């Protein structure tokens, strides 16, 4: 019995270029639109040409990545947080997570001082908090600073938060009794 290994156009599952482009048009490509050109490169990998409507650049996309959903938009797509570095965004995200834990988790060590007193986090999401903080303090790194509630009985809301040092924050705290 002779084994024949087909490749390229002789492969039983080979799809002609015209049919390939038509099948890819239905997939989500964001701002990319296919031009119709297909090119074969090393190891019989096929690439399809696409033009971005935002940056007007032509890009060659690996067909396998488009089919698998790995390529869904142009590389010029603006990131969620254009003005901040990754470390600033991570710092703000950690601050938001800590606020949520104090105010929503029954098992948190400070739950009785926050959740039991009715203090809530009034931001829609983590992303909303990060966007708000970056818009309010665009050039800040947030290192060594904390978010302080102006009204200590109020919730974590845009109107009630300020950026201060830890020492100022401690002076604004309420005094807890040990009884």
Helices and strands as residue ranges (DSSP letters): G 8-10, H 17-24, E 32-40, G 42-44, E 46-52, E 58-62, H 63-68, H 86-104, H 111-114, H 126-136, E 145-149, G 158-160, E 161-165, H 166-171
